[in-house]
Amino acid sequence: ELLKETVGTSPKAWSQWLESAMARMAVDGSWQDVVSGSLDGRPEVEVTVGPEVTSQGHRVLSLRMAGPSESRSEDLAQTVSTLYHELRTPLTSMKSSLSLVRTGETGPLNDDQMHFLNMTMRNIERLDRLVGDLLDSSRAAAGSLKLNLVRGDLAPVLKEALFFHSETARQAGLEFLTDEIFETLEVSVDQDKVIQMLANVVSNALKFTPSGGSVQVKTEEGPDPESFAIVVTDTGPGMDEVALK
């Protein structure tokens, strides 16, 4: 309705207007800039494009009537937060129902049925993680991301997380090297966030490295006892200069 009032009744016109707005932001180099447009004295619309939230490059596009209000990044974070909680309810229900079936509560299962149920559960869990990534990205853009810093040994947590990628690497015909992870790594971090970031980077490395190549994950010491680095390298094509910026 907002686009209809501002741009006109044609969906093609909406698409062209939005593409033009996004192109201007891309040229400026800041996806979070706000572009206002108007037609024949009609209301102005503010278009805000959030950061990439999936490995496929998806972004959150926020539209609203132009005018003074609170931080636009906070608006985006609030919108995504609402979406997150709306999606979590059916996801939780789906996971609970599938768990009952997988444990045999609804009757015995053959091997093929169990295989496809397990595959479905993995995809539901992946979707759950993507929704969480979306929320974290929007909160980070708004400067409201909260970290739960806990001191502990991160090394076994890293090794357990990487273990789940080993089968993906094997099926892709890749060498997956993790033998240079510290035996102990006593630090104060948000372990869930570290694992989330690691999973995103490693998944991309495995996805874009051709069969026969290798992906390595190792830890390195930082300049002080409370800092460290997780280094992921691969034999894939790498990132172009534009993406690195």
ZADO-1210 file (C-alpha; in nm, 4 decimals, padded with zeros to 6 digits):
<atoms>
<atom x="00.0000" y="00.0000" z="00.0000" code="GLU" pos="1"/>
<atom x="00.2869" y="00.2340" z="00.0794" code="LEU" pos="2"/>
<atom x="00.4517" y="00.1739" z="-00.2576" code="LEU" pos="3"/>
<atom x="00.1168" y="00.2150" z="-00.4318" code="LYS" pos="4"/>
<atom x="00.0723" y="00.5575" z="-00.2743" code="GLU" pos="5"/>
<atom x="00.4264" y="00.6639" z="-00.3525" code="THR" pos="6"/>
<atom x="00.5271" y="00.5025" z="-00.6814" code="VAL" pos="7"/>
<atom x="00.1970" y="00.4065" z="-00.8465" code="GLY" pos="8"/>
<atom x="-00.0206" y="00.0991" z="-00.8916" code="THR" pos="9"/>
<atom x="00.2130" y="-00.1048" z="-01.1118" code="SER" pos="10"/>
<atom x="00.4210" y="-00.3781" z="-00.9414" code="PRO" pos="11"/>
<atom x="00.6718" y="-00.3357" z="-01.2241" code="LYS" pos="12"/>
<atom x="00.7124" y="00.0290" z="-01.1239" code="ALA" pos="13"/>
<atom x="00.7629" y="-00.0758" z="-00.7610" code="TRP" pos="14"/>
<atom x="01.0377" y="-00.3174" z="-00.8661" code="SER" pos="15"/>
<atom x="01.2120" y="-00.0578" z="-01.0833" code="GLN" pos="16"/>
<atom x="01.1910" y="00.2053" z="-00.8075" code="TRP" pos="17"/>
<atom x="01.3363" y="-00.0317" z="-00.5472" code="LEU" pos="18"/>
<atom x="01.6121" y="-00.1492" z="-00.7817" code="GLU" pos="19"/>
<atom x="01.7043" y="00.2126" z="-00.8512" code="SER" pos="20"/>
<atom x="01.7114" y="00.2936" z="-00.4787" code="ALA" pos="21"/>
<atom x="01.9330" y="-00.0080" z="-00.4044" code="MET" pos="22"/>
<atom x="02.1627" y="00.0782" z="-00.6965" code="ALA" pos="23"/>
<atom x="02.2174" y="00.4273" z="-00.5525" code="ARG" pos="24"/>
<atom x="02.3047" y="00.2787" z="-00.2148" code="MET" pos="25"/>
<atom x="02.5414" y="00.0293" z="-00.3768" code="ALA" pos="26"/>
<atom x="02.7237" y="00.3138" z="-00.5542" code="VAL" pos="27"/>
<atom x="02.7543" y="00.4998" z="-00.2235" code="ASP" pos="28"/>
<atom x="02.9058" y="00.1875" z="-00.0697" code="GLY" pos="29"/>
<atom x="02.6719" y="00.1862" z="00.2279" code="SER" pos="30"/>
<atom x="02.3762" y="-00.0528" z="00.2177" code="TRP" pos="31"/>
<atom x="02.2385" y="00.1027" z="00.5332" code="GLN" pos="32"/>
<atom x="02.1969" y="00.4498" z="00.3897" code="ASP" pos="33"/>
<atom x="01.8395" y="00.5651" z="00.3558" code="VAL" pos="34"/>
<atom x="01.7062" y="00.6742" z="00.0185" code="VAL" pos="35"/>
<atom x="01.3897" y="00.8833" z="-00.0082" code="SER" pos="36"/>
<atom x="01.1829" y="00.9077" z="-00.3224" code="GLY" pos="37"/>
<atom x="00.8584" y="01.0772" z="-00.4121" code="SER" pos="38"/>
<atom x="00.6256" y="01.1093" z="-00.7107" code="LEU" pos="39"/>
<atom x="00.3981" y="01.4055" z="-00.7848" code="ASP" pos="40"/>
<atom x="00.3907" y="01.5242" z="-00.4261" code="GLY" pos="41"/>
<atom x="00.2986" y="01.1814" z="-00.2896" code="ARG" pos="42"/>
<atom x="00.4358" y="01.0582" z="00.0464" code="PRO" pos="43"/>
<atom x="00.8074" y="00.9861" z="00.0666" code="GLU" pos="44"/>
<atom x="00.9260" y="00.6352" z="00.1480" code="VAL" pos="45"/>
<atom x="01.2486" y="00.5530" z="00.3275" code="GLU" pos="46"/>
<atom x="01.4239" y="00.2403" z="00.2043" code="VAL" pos="47"/>
<atom x="01.6809" y="00.0755" z="00.4305" code="THR" pos="48"/>
<atom x="01.8811" y="-00.2278" z="00.3182" code="VAL" pos="49"/>
<atom x="02.0338" y="-00.4321" z="00.5989" code="GLY" pos="50"/>
<atom x="02.3567" y="-00.6356" z="00.5905" code="PRO" pos="51"/>
<atom x="02.3799" y="-00.9755" z="00.4246" code="GLU" pos="52"/>
<atom x="02.2172" y="-01.2350" z="00.6500" code="VAL" pos="53"/>
<atom x="02.2713" y="-01.5590" z="00.4548" code="THR" pos="54"/>
<atom x="02.5550" y="-01.7087" z="00.2518" code="SER" pos="55"/>
<atom x="02.3403" y="-01.6525" z="-00.0589" code="GLN" pos="56"/>
<atom x="02.3546" y="-01.2766" z="-00.0033" code="GLY" pos="57"/>
<atom x="01.9962" y="-01.2227" z="00.1139" code="HIS" pos="58"/>
<atom x="01.9255" y="-00.8900" z="00.2824" code="ARG" pos="59"/>
<atom x="01.6382" y="-00.7422" z="00.4803" code="VAL" pos="60"/>
<atom x="01.4631" y="-00.4579" z="00.3006" code="LEU" pos="61"/>
<atom x="01.2737" y="-00.2156" z="00.5255" code="SER" pos="62"/>
<atom x="01.0181" y="00.0344" z="00.3910" code="LEU" pos="63"/>
<atom x="00.8352" y="00.3015" z="00.5867" code="ARG" pos="64"/>
<atom x="00.6880" y="00.6494" z="00.5560" code="MET" pos="65"/>
<atom x="00.9584" y="00.9133" z="00.5652" code="ALA" pos="66"/>
<atom x="00.9672" y="01.1344" z="00.8718" code="GLY" pos="67"/>
<atom x="01.1393" y="01.1875" z="01.2070" code="PRO" pos="68"/>
<atom x="01.1550" y="00.8789" z="01.4251" code="SER" pos="69"/>
<atom x="01.3922" y="00.6668" z="01.6219" code="GLU" pos="70"/>
<atom x="01.7045" y="00.5069" z="01.4776" code="SER" pos="71"/>
<atom x="01.6309" y="00.3320" z="01.1499" code="ARG" pos="72"/>
<atom x="01.8724" y="00.0524" z="01.2345" code="SER" pos="73"/>
<atom x="01.6757" y="-00.0039" z="01.5541" code="GLU" pos="74"/>
<atom x="01.3577" y="-00.0150" z="01.3443" code="ASP" pos="75"/>
<atom x="01.5118" y="-00.2859" z="01.1307" code="LEU" pos="76"/>
<atom x="01.6254" y="-00.4825" z="01.4351" code="ALA" pos="77"/>
<atom x="01.2749" y="-00.4620" z="01.5842" code="GLN" pos="78"/>
<atom x="01.1164" y="-00.5805" z="01.2593" code="THR" pos="79"/>
<atom x="01.3522" y="-00.8759" z="01.2332" code="VAL" pos="80"/>
<atom x="01.3037" y="-00.9574" z="01.6022" code="SER" pos="81"/>
<atom x="00.9280" y="-00.9822" z="01.5472" code="THR" pos="82"/>
<atom x="00.9845" y="-01.2012" z="01.2419" code="LEU" pos="83"/>
<atom x="01.2259" y="-01.4192" z="01.4396" code="TYR" pos="84"/>
<atom x="00.9752" y="-01.4925" z="01.7159" code="HIS" pos="85"/>
<atom x="00.6964" y="-01.5546" z="01.4644" code="GLU" pos="86"/>
<atom x="00.9120" y="-01.8122" z="01.2857" code="LEU" pos="87"/>
<atom x="01.0439" y="-01.9796" z="01.5997" code="ARG" pos="88"/>
<atom x="00.6968" y="-02.0937" z="01.7105" code="THR" pos="89"/>
<atom x="00.6243" y="-02.3178" z="01.4087" code="PRO" pos="90"/>
<atom x="00.9870" y="-02.4336" z="01.3963" code="LEU" pos="91"/>
<atom x="00.9713" y="-02.5465" z="01.7587" code="THR" pos="92"/>
<atom x="00.6435" y="-02.7274" z="01.6940" code="SER" pos="93"/>
<atom x="00.7895" y="-02.9028" z="01.3902" code="MET" pos="94"/>
<atom x="01.0978" y="-03.0142" z="01.5824" code="LYS" pos="95"/>
<atom x="00.8879" y="-03.1496" z="01.8703" code="SER" pos="96"/>
<atom x="00.6564" y="-03.3415" z="01.6367" code="SER" pos="97"/>
<atom x="00.9469" y="-03.4889" z="01.4403" code="LEU" pos="98"/>
<atom x="01.1219" y="-03.5926" z="01.7606" code="SER" pos="99"/>
<atom x="00.8170" y="-03.7911" z="01.8673" code="LEU" pos="100"/>
<atom x="00.8078" y="-03.9720" z="01.5340" code="VAL" pos="101"/>
<atom x="01.1844" y="-04.0393" z="01.5307" code="ARG" pos="102"/>
<atom x="01.1787" y="-04.1935" z="01.8785" code="THR" pos="103"/>
<atom x="00.9082" y="-04.4385" z="01.7727" code="GLY" pos="104"/>
<atom x="00.6287" y="-04.2836" z="01.9790" code="GLU" pos="105"/>
<atom x="00.3939" y="-04.3038" z="01.6791" code="THR" pos="106"/>
<atom x="00.5005" y="-04.6497" z="01.5642" code="GLY" pos="107"/>
<atom x="00.8041" y="-04.8342" z="01.4253" code="PRO" pos="108"/>
<atom x="01.0064" y="-04.6866" z="01.1388" code="LEU" pos="109"/>
<atom x="01.2031" y="-04.8530" z="00.8631" code="ASN" pos="110"/>
<atom x="01.5520" y="-04.7379" z="00.7612" code="ASP" pos="111"/>
<atom x="01.4349" y="-04.5235" z="00.4694" code="ASP" pos="112"/>
<atom x="01.1763" y="-04.3451" z="00.6836" code="GLN" pos="113"/>
<atom x="01.4363" y="-04.2762" z="00.9537" code="MET" pos="114"/>
<atom x="01.6818" y="-04.1481" z="00.6908" code="HIS" pos="115"/>
<atom x="01.4381" y="-03.8934" z="00.5511" code="PHE" pos="116"/>
<atom x="01.3171" y="-03.7897" z="00.8965" code="LEU" pos="117"/>
<atom x="01.6762" y="-03.7263" z="01.0051" code="ASN" pos="118"/>
<atom x="01.7377" y="-03.5246" z="00.6886" code="MET" pos="119"/>
<atom x="01.4243" y="-03.3200" z="00.7544" code="THR" pos="120"/>
<atom x="01.5299" y="-03.2556" z="01.1144" code="MET" pos="121"/>
<atom x="01.8749" y="-03.1371" z="01.0021" code="ARG" pos="122"/>
<atom x="01.7157" y="-02.8928" z="00.7588" code="ASN" pos="123"/>
<atom x="01.4767" y="-02.7620" z="01.0246" code="ILE" pos="124"/>
<atom x="01.7710" y="-02.7066" z="01.2581" code="GLU" pos="125"/>
<atom x="01.9581" y="-02.5312" z="00.9772" code="ARG" pos="126"/>
<atom x="01.6599" y="-02.3032" z="00.9169" code="LEU" pos="127"/>
<atom x="01.6455" y="-02.2344" z="01.2907" code="ASP" pos="128"/>
<atom x="02.0110" y="-02.1283" z="01.2835" code="ARG" pos="129"/>
<atom x="01.9558" y="-01.9076" z="00.9784" code="LEU" pos="130"/>
<atom x="01.6700" y="-01.7303" z="01.1542" code="VAL" pos="131"/>
<atom x="01.8979" y="-01.6751" z="01.4535" code="GLY" pos="132"/>
<atom x="02.1719" y="-01.5420" z="01.2231" code="ASP" pos="133"/>
<atom x="01.9215" y="-01.2989" z="01.0757" code="LEU" pos="134"/>
<atom x="01.8312" y="-01.1628" z="01.4171" code="LEU" pos="135"/>
<atom x="02.1938" y="-01.1312" z="01.5277" code="ASP" pos="136"/>
<atom x="02.2888" y="-00.9496" z="01.2061" code="SER" pos="137"/>
<atom x="02.0105" y="-00.6945" z="01.2459" code="SER" pos="138"/>
<atom x="02.0950" y="-00.6387" z="01.6123" code="ARG" pos="139"/>
<atom x="02.4622" y="-00.5940" z="01.5284" code="ALA" pos="140"/>
<atom x="02.3712" y="-00.3358" z="01.2631" code="ALA" pos="141"/>
<atom x="02.1679" y="-00.1468" z="01.5240" code="ALA" pos="142"/>
<atom x="02.4448" y="-00.1721" z="01.7830" code="GLY" pos="143"/>
<atom x="02.2206" y="-00.3698" z="02.0203" code="SER" pos="144"/>
<atom x="02.3730" y="-00.7162" z="01.9967" code="LEU" pos="145"/>
<atom x="02.4245" y="-00.8527" z="02.3487" code="LYS" pos="146"/>
<atom x="02.7017" y="-01.0981" z="02.4246" code="LEU" pos="147"/>
<atom x="02.6979" y="-01.3556" z="02.7021" code="ASN" pos="148"/>
<atom x="03.0640" y="-01.3626" z="02.8012" code="LEU" pos="149"/>
<atom x="03.1596" y="-01.6705" z="03.0010" code="VAL" pos="150"/>
<atom x="03.5110" y="-01.7776" z="03.0976" code="ARG" pos="151"/>
<atom x="03.5975" y="-02.1338" z="03.0142" code="GLY" pos="152"/>
<atom x="03.7939" y="-02.3707" z="02.7933" code="ASP" pos="153"/>
<atom x="03.6829" y="-02.3051" z="02.4356" code="LEU" pos="154"/>
<atom x="03.9041" y="-02.5741" z="02.2769" code="ALA" pos="155"/>
<atom x="03.6749" y="-02.8768" z="02.3304" code="PRO" pos="156"/>
<atom x="03.3761" y="-02.6715" z="02.2165" code="VAL" pos="157"/>
<atom x="03.5571" y="-02.5821" z="01.8932" code="LEU" pos="158"/>
<atom x="03.6590" y="-02.9428" z="01.8323" code="LYS" pos="159"/>
<atom x="03.3057" y="-03.0689" z="01.8864" code="GLU" pos="160"/>
<atom x="03.1659" y="-02.8058" z="01.6493" code="ALA" pos="161"/>
<atom x="03.4206" y="-02.8907" z="01.3812" code="LEU" pos="162"/>
<atom x="03.3486" y="-03.2620" z="01.4146" code="PHE" pos="163"/>
<atom x="03.0035" y="-03.2068" z="01.2646" code="PHE" pos="164"/>
<atom x="03.1633" y="-03.0577" z="00.9514" code="HIS" pos="165"/>
<atom x="03.3923" y="-03.3558" z="00.8935" code="SER" pos="166"/>
<atom x="03.1221" y="-03.5662" z="00.7270" code="GLU" pos="167"/>
<atom x="03.0310" y="-03.2801" z="00.4930" code="THR" pos="168"/>
<atom x="03.3984" y="-03.2511" z="00.3977" code="ALA" pos="169"/>
<atom x="03.4271" y="-03.6254" z="00.3377" code="ARG" pos="170"/>
<atom x="03.1221" y="-03.6329" z="00.1114" code="GLN" pos="171"/>
<atom x="03.2598" y="-03.3357" z="-00.0848" code="ALA" pos="172"/>
<atom x="03.5932" y="-03.5127" z="-00.1356" code="GLY" pos="173"/>
<atom x="03.7859" y="-03.2615" z="00.0739" code="LEU" pos="174"/>
<atom x="04.0660" y="-03.2953" z="00.3261" code="GLU" pos="175"/>
<atom x="03.9506" y="-03.1366" z="00.6519" code="PHE" pos="176"/>
<atom x="04.2431" y="-03.0448" z="00.8778" code="LEU" pos="177"/>
<atom x="04.1784" y="-02.9543" z="01.2424" code="THR" pos="178"/>
<atom x="04.4877" y="-03.0894" z="01.4174" code="ASP" pos="179"/>
<atom x="04.6243" y="-02.7412" z="01.4959" code="GLU" pos="180"/>
<atom x="04.3474" y="-02.6495" z="01.7414" code="ILE" pos="181"/>
<atom x="04.4919" y="-02.5739" z="02.0874" code="PHE" pos="182"/>
<atom x="04.4427" y="-02.8459" z="02.3466" code="GLU" pos="183"/>
<atom x="04.3177" y="-02.5813" z="02.5902" code="THR" pos="184"/>
<atom x="04.1979" y="-02.2275" z="02.5270" code="LEU" pos="185"/>
<atom x="04.0934" y="-02.0470" z="02.8463" code="GLU" pos="186"/>
<atom x="03.9167" y="-01.7265" z="02.7381" code="VAL" pos="187"/>
<atom x="03.6107" y="-01.5143" z="02.8155" code="SER" pos="188"/>
<atom x="03.3826" y="-01.5276" z="02.5111" code="VAL" pos="189"/>
<atom x="03.0240" y="-01.5833" z="02.4055" code="ASP" pos="190"/>
<atom x="03.0751" y="-01.9451" z="02.3045" code="GLN" pos="191"/>
<atom x="02.7493" y="-01.9706" z="02.1091" code="ASP" pos="192"/>
<atom x="02.8393" y="-01.6670" z="01.8982" code="LYS" pos="193"/>
<atom x="03.1922" y="-01.7942" z="01.8332" code="VAL" pos="194"/>
<atom x="03.0565" y="-02.1316" z="01.7180" code="ILE" pos="195"/>
<atom x="02.7953" y="-01.9574" z="01.5057" code="GLN" pos="196"/>
<atom x="03.0594" y="-01.7457" z="01.3289" code="MET" pos="197"/>
<atom x="03.2899" y="-02.0449" z="01.2879" code="LEU" pos="198"/>
<atom x="03.0094" y="-02.2547" z="01.1373" code="ALA" pos="199"/>
<atom x="02.9308" y="-01.9816" z="00.8828" code="ASN" pos="200"/>
<atom x="03.2920" y="-01.9434" z="00.7696" code="VAL" pos="201"/>
<atom x="03.3691" y="-02.3169" z="00.7607" code="VAL" pos="202"/>
<atom x="03.0455" y="-02.3950" z="00.5747" code="SER" pos="203"/>
<atom x="03.1370" y="-02.1403" z="00.3083" code="ASN" pos="204"/>
<atom x="03.4906" y="-02.2802" z="00.2805" code="ALA" pos="205"/>
<atom x="03.3570" y="-02.6344" z="00.2330" code="LEU" pos="206"/>
<atom x="03.0931" y="-02.5164" z="-00.0131" code="LYS" pos="207"/>
<atom x="03.3263" y="-02.3266" z="-00.2453" code="PHE" pos="208"/>
<atom x="03.6344" y="-02.5510" z="-00.2352" code="THR" pos="209"/>
<atom x="03.6498" y="-02.7922" z="-00.5328" code="PRO" pos="210"/>
<atom x="03.6693" y="-03.1669" z="-00.4688" code="SER" pos="211"/>
<atom x="04.0231" y="-03.2845" z="-00.4048" code="GLY" pos="212"/>
<atom x="04.1132" y="-02.9671" z="-00.2171" code="GLY" pos="213"/>
<atom x="04.1500" y="-02.9005" z="00.1531" code="SER" pos="214"/>
<atom x="04.0082" y="-02.6841" z="00.4288" code="VAL" pos="215"/>
<atom x="04.2095" y="-02.6141" z="00.7432" code="GLN" pos="216"/>
<atom x="04.0980" y="-02.4675" z="01.0745" code="VAL" pos="217"/>
<atom x="04.3545" y="-02.3738" z="01.3366" code="LYS" pos="218"/>
<atom x="04.3904" y="-02.1508" z="01.6399" code="THR" pos="219"/>
<atom x="04.6672" y="-01.8960" z="01.6920" code="GLU" pos="220"/>
<atom x="04.7818" y="-01.6922" z="01.9899" code="GLU" pos="221"/>
<atom x="04.6937" y="-01.3234" z="02.0095" code="GLY" pos="222"/>
<atom x="04.9054" y="-01.0373" z="02.1410" code="PRO" pos="223"/>
<atom x="04.7876" y="-01.1021" z="02.4994" code="ASP" pos="224"/>
<atom x="04.6584" y="-01.4036" z="02.6983" code="PRO" pos="225"/>
<atom x="04.2946" y="-01.2952" z="02.6535" code="GLU" pos="226"/>
<atom x="04.3057" y="-01.2803" z="02.2732" code="SER" pos="227"/>
<atom x="04.3294" y="-01.5486" z="02.0084" code="PHE" pos="228"/>
<atom x="04.2549" y="-01.6078" z="01.6410" code="ALA" pos="229"/>
<atom x="04.0648" y="-01.8820" z="01.4605" code="ILE" pos="230"/>
<atom x="04.2104" y="-01.9125" z="01.1116" code="VAL" pos="231"/>
<atom x="04.0210" y="-02.0844" z="00.8296" code="VAL" pos="232"/>
<atom x="04.2076" y="-02.1437" z="00.5036" code="THR" pos="233"/>
<atom x="04.1071" y="-02.3382" z="00.1933" code="ASP" pos="234"/>
<atom x="04.2260" y="-02.4170" z="-00.1580" code="THR" pos="235"/>
<atom x="03.9168" y="-02.2671" z="-00.3192" code="GLY" pos="236"/>
<atom x="03.9003" y="-01.9642" z="-00.5507" code="PRO" pos="237"/>
<atom x="03.8993" y="-01.7143" z="-00.2633" code="GLY" pos="238"/>
<atom x="03.7137" y="-01.3828" z="-00.2508" code="MET" pos="239"/>
<atom x="03.7424" y="-01.1005" z="-00.5017" code="ASP" pos="240"/>
<atom x="03.8556" y="-00.7539" z="-00.3978" code="GLU" pos="241"/>
<atom x="03.5013" y="-00.6137" z="-00.3959" code="VAL" pos="242"/>
<atom x="03.3772" y="-00.8840" z="-00.1566" code="ALA" pos="243"/>
<atom x="03.6754" y="-00.8318" z="00.0742" code="LEU" pos="244"/>
<atom x="03.5772" y="-00.4677" z="00.1197" code="LYS" pos="245"/>
</atoms>
